[in-house]
Amino acid sequence: MKKIGFVDYYLSEWHANNYPAWISEACEKRGLEYKVAYAWAELDVSPIDNVNTAQWCEKYGAEKCETLEELCQKSDVIVILAPSNPEKHLDYARVALKYGKRTYIDKTFAPDYKTALEIFDLGEKHGAPFFSTSALRYADELDAVEAPKQMIVMGGGSNLPEYAVHMAEMVVKKLGTGIKEVTATPHGTQWFISVNYGDGRIATMIYGTRMHYTLYMASAEKEAWKEVVSPFFPKLIGDMLNFFETGAVSFDTEQTKEVIKLCEMTLSAVNSPTVTVKA
């Protein structure tokens, strides 16, 4: 049995509460043996529901670690969570990646592009394989059109800074790297965000707090409208386990840097509506 260590800003949040069961289900399907065995959180009490680390560990069958270093020493592989607090990822990575163990870092990977590059530098320095992604990368609906040139992604969430990563991940997965400029225009409570690669590839991200994730993709040969309804989170967990087994990431990690660059450009554009933000 390989032991997973969960690192979080605070436990008892949506990702930490759901990943253990999905990991168990994925292991059963694949004949693997992984267990969330250790957990450490910077804040002992979750601000969401007042559940503390010891209570969370008791519920999910994990051992509470007193320090992040203890967790890293004991774990075979590491999952850095804090999905709502990406500003914490660099500090956690500074400790965890020193151990050279295979590590998954939850979305949003980093709060800005500079920090993203710092984490990549740490991984290279310590020879620590890691990857990060939004679960929306695994939406089956993205397979409807091969090599599109045009894309519209609609999506929601309680706030744009935290949830922009989901739209950005889908855009970068399909259109690739090389974004040149971003412009944001408010439409009531919604934002229309134009993404231009400068070579014919274009995307529009439409954000509204209550919007369901929906895609439009078009190539010269085909177009498709798709509401995202596929089970993308279990597919993320499956890919995470494959990475823990092999150390190989299933996509080009330059895309992770591009996703964070797009998120940063998007938020800059939103802060200066109708002003074009250059890469």
C-alpha positions in Angstrom: 0.0 0.0 0.0 1.5 3.3 -1.1 0.8 6.2 1.3 -0.5 9.6 0.1 0.1 12.7 2.2 -2.4 15.5 2.0 -1.1 19.0 2.5 -3.7 21.8 2.9 -4.2 25.3 4.2 -7.1 23.9 6.1 -8.7 20.5 5.8 -12.4 19.9 5.5 -12.8 21.7 2.2 -14.5 20.3 -0.9 -11.4 18.8 -2.6 -9.9 17.2 0.6 -13.4 15.8 1.5 -14.0 14.2 -1.9 -10.6 13.1 -3.2 -10.2 10.1 -0.7 -13.3 8.3 -2.0 -12.4 9.0 -5.6 -8.8 7.7 -5.0 -10.3 4.5 -3.5 -12.6 4.0 -6.5 -9.9 4.7 -9.0 -7.6 2.2 -7.2 -10.3 -0.5 -7.3 -10.8 0.0 -11.0 -7.1 -0.1 -11.8 -5.9 -2.7 -9.3 -3.7 -0.1 -7.5 -3.1 0.3 -3.8 -3.0 3.9 -2.6 -4.4 5.4 0.5 -4.6 8.9 2.0 -2.5 8.0 5.0 -1.2 11.3 6.3 -2.5 14.9 6.5 -1.2 18.3 7.6 -2.9 21.7 7.5 -1.5 25.1 8.3 -4.8 26.1 9.9 -6.0 23.6 12.4 -9.7 24.6 12.1 -11.5 24.8 8.8 -13.2 28.2 8.4 -15.9 26.5 6.3 -17.4 24.2 9.0 -15.1 24.4 12.1 -13.9 20.8 11.6 -10.3 20.6 12.9 -7.4 18.5 11.4 -7.8 15.7 14.0 -11.5 15.4 13.3 -10.9 15.3 9.6 -8.2 12.6 10.0 -10.5 10.5 12.1 -13.2 10.7 9.5 -11.0 9.8 6.6 -8.7 7.3 8.3 -5.5 9.4 8.1 -2.8 10.2 10.6 -2.4 13.8 11.6 1.2 15.1 11.1 2.4 17.8 13.4 4.7 19.4 10.7 4.8 19.5 6.9 8.3 17.9 7.1 6.9 15.0 9.0 4.3 14.4 6.4 6.8 14.6 3.6 9.1 12.1 5.3 6.4 9.5 5.9 4.5 9.8 2.6 5.3 7.9 -0.6 3.6 10.6 -2.7 2.3 14.0 -1.9 -0.8 16.0 -2.8 -0.7 19.7 -2.2 -4.3 21.0 -2.0 -5.2 24.5 -0.8 -7.4 24.9 -3.9 -8.8 28.3 -2.7 -5.4 29.5 -1.6 -2.8 29.3 -4.4 -0.7 31.9 -2.7 0.3 29.1 -0.3 1.5 26.7 -2.9 5.0 28.1 -3.2 5.7 27.9 0.5 4.4 24.3 0.6 6.4 23.4 -2.5 9.6 24.8 -1.0 9.3 22.1 1.7 7.7 19.3 -0.2 9.7 19.3 -3.4 13.0 19.0 -1.5 12.0 15.4 -0.8 12.0 14.5 -4.5 8.8 12.6 -4.3 6.1 12.6 -6.9 3.7 15.5 -6.1 0.4 16.7 -7.4 -0.3 20.4 -6.8 -4.0 21.4 -7.0 -5.5 24.2 -9.0 -4.9 27.1 -9.2 -1.2 26.1 -9.5 0.1 29.6 -8.6 -1.3 33.1 -8.0 0.8 34.6 -10.8 3.2 33.6 -13.6 6.4 34.6 -11.7 5.4 32.3 -8.8 4.6 29.5 -11.3 8.2 29.7 -12.7 9.6 29.6 -9.1 7.8 26.4 -8.4 9.0 24.8 -11.7 12.6 25.9 -10.8 12.2 24.2 -7.4 11.1 21.0 -9.1 14.1 21.0 -11.4 16.5 21.9 -8.6 15.3 19.0 -6.4 14.6 16.5 -9.2 11.0 16.3 -7.9 8.4 15.3 -10.5 5.1 17.2 -10.2 2.1 18.4 -12.1 -0.9 20.6 -11.7 -4.1 21.1 -13.6 -7.7 22.1 -13.3 -10.0 19.0 -13.5 -11.8 20.6 -16.5 -8.8 19.5 -18.6 -10.4 16.0 -18.4 -13.8 17.0 -19.7 -14.7 14.5 -22.5 -16.5 17.3 -24.4 -13.1 18.8 -25.3 -12.5 15.9 -27.6 -15.4 16.9 -29.9 -13.2 18.9 -32.3 -9.6 18.2 -33.1 -7.2 21.2 -33.4 -9.8 24.0 -33.3 -8.8 27.5 -34.2 -11.8 29.2 -32.5 -13.2 28.5 -29.0 -15.8 29.9 -26.7 -15.8 28.8 -23.1 -18.6 29.7 -20.7 -18.2 29.1 -17.0 -19.0 30.2 -13.5 -18.0 29.9 -9.8 -18.3 32.2 -6.8 -15.5 34.5 -8.0 -13.4 35.0 -11.1 -9.9 35.0 -9.5 -10.5 31.5 -8.1 -12.5 30.0 -11.0 -10.8 31.6 -14.1 -8.4 28.6 -14.1 -11.1 26.2 -15.3 -11.8 28.2 -18.5 -8.1 28.9 -19.0 -7.2 25.3 -18.7 -9.7 24.3 -21.4 -8.6 27.1 -23.7 -4.9 26.2 -23.4 -5.5 22.5 -23.7 -7.2 23.0 -27.1 -5.5 26.0 -28.5 -2.0 25.6 -26.9 0.6 28.1 -25.8 1.6 31.4 -27.4 -1.2 33.8 -26.2 -0.4 37.4 -27.2 -3.1 39.6 -25.8 -6.2 39.6 -23.6 -9.1 42.1 -23.4 -12.0 42.0 -20.9 -15.4 43.7 -21.3 -18.1 43.8 -18.6 -21.6 42.9 -19.6 -23.8 43.5 -16.6 -22.6 40.9 -14.0 -20.7 38.9 -16.7 -17.3 39.3 -18.2 -16.5 38.7 -21.9 -12.7 37.9 -22.1 -11.1 37.9 -25.5 -7.9 35.8 -25.9 -5.9 36.4 -29.1 -2.9 34.3 -30.1 -2.1 36.5 -33.1 -2.0 33.7 -35.6 -5.7 33.0 -36.2 -6.2 31.2 -32.9 -8.8 33.0 -30.8 -10.9 32.3 -27.8 -13.7 34.0 -25.8 -14.1 33.2 -22.1 -17.5 34.2 -20.7 -17.7 34.3 -17.0 -20.8 34.6 -14.8 -21.2 33.3 -11.3 -24.1 31.0 -12.1 -23.0 29.9 -15.6 -22.7 26.2 -16.4 -19.5 25.1 -18.2 -20.2 25.1 -21.9 -17.9 24.9 -24.9 -18.0 26.0 -28.5 -15.1 24.8 -30.7 -14.5 25.3 -34.5 -11.9 24.1 -36.9 -12.0 24.5 -40.7 -13.7 21.1 -40.9 -16.0 20.9 -37.9 -17.7 22.8 -35.1 -19.5 21.7 -31.9 -21.4 23.2 -29.0 -21.2 21.1 -25.8 -22.4 21.5 -22.3 -19.8 20.0 -20.0 -21.5 17.1 -18.2 -18.8 14.4 -18.2 -17.2 13.0 -15.0 -14.0 15.1 -15.2 -13.0 14.8 -11.5 -12.7 11.0 -11.5 -10.6 11.2 -14.7 -8.3 13.7 -13.0 -7.9 11.3 -10.1 -7.1 8.5 -12.5 -4.4 10.6 -14.2 -3.0 11.6 -10.8 -2.6 7.9 -9.9 -1.0 7.1 -13.3 1.5 9.9 -12.6 2.2 8.5 -9.1 2.8 5.1 -10.7 5.0 6.2 -13.6 6.2 9.7 -12.9 5.1 10.7 -16.4 2.8 13.7 -16.9 0.1 13.1 -19.6 0.5 16.6 -21.1 3.1 19.2 -21.8 3.7 21.1 -18.6 4.5 24.2 -20.5 0.7 24.4 -20.8 0.5 24.8 -17.0 2.7 27.9 -17.2 0.5 29.2 -20.0 -2.7 28.6 -18.0 -1.3 30.8 -15.2 -0.1 33.4 -17.6 -3.7 33.5 -19.1 -5.2 33.7 -15.6 -2.9 36.6 -14.7 -3.6 38.4 -18.0 -7.3 37.9 -17.5 -7.4 39.5 -14.0 -5.2 42.4 -15.2 -7.7 42.9 -18.1 -10.7 42.8 -15.7 -9.0 45.5 -13.6 -8.6 47.7 -16.7 -11.7 47.0 -18.8 -11.4 47.4 -22.6 -7.6 47.9 -22.2 -5.6 45.3 -24.1 -3.2 43.4 -21.9 -0.1 42.2 -23.8 1.8 39.1 -22.9 
